[in-house]
Amino acid sequence: GLIAELSSEWTGVYTEKGNIMAESVNLTVTVDGIGLFAQTYDEVADEGIPSSVTLKDSAITITSNYGDAAIFCGTGGLVVENTVLKTKADKDEEMGGYSLYSEGDVVIRGEQTEITADDAFGIESGGTLYIEGGVVSVLSTDVALLGWDGVSITGGTVTATAENNSAIIGRNGAVSITGMTLAAVTAVIISLLLYLLEK
């Protein structure tokens, strides 16, 4: 597959009104802004853009020094499938960035998926955050995993660490955790209990 290295003082890959698809690639992105950015808003039409990002069967490393996110897209959603993804974003709690941000659903699946995220605001979905398989490790200054319409974890191994806030938040929906290994479930429960005790 394709091997590529991208660097920029702003965005690594940008699409104004389309989607981003990376399949069978070995990609390294180092930027000051957003690594992969599928525009979410049309200023002329004054309406949202249902843009999406799909990463499949790939090995991708993204470093966003000062941007809003390593990966950012609209309501079309974000899918990570059988991909090894490493992200690093600004960890400042006021001005830092997300590893993955979508105004739609975020879906993480596939036995070969490995996500290692180091950031301020973790993985956020404007819809539902689905983790169906793989190994997901998130170390965030603020929230590690957030789904505005809920969080559904049905497989894989998840380590969610939030230094100053909740490890997992379902803002307007339920947090459902099933089908994980006991160790992974225990780790999640401990992080939630620690948060509750601090309050």
Order of alpha helices (4+ residues) and beta strands (2+ residues): beta-beta-beta-beta-beta-beta-beta-beta-beta-beta-beta-beta-beta-beta-beta-beta-beta-beta-beta-beta-beta-beta-beta-alpha
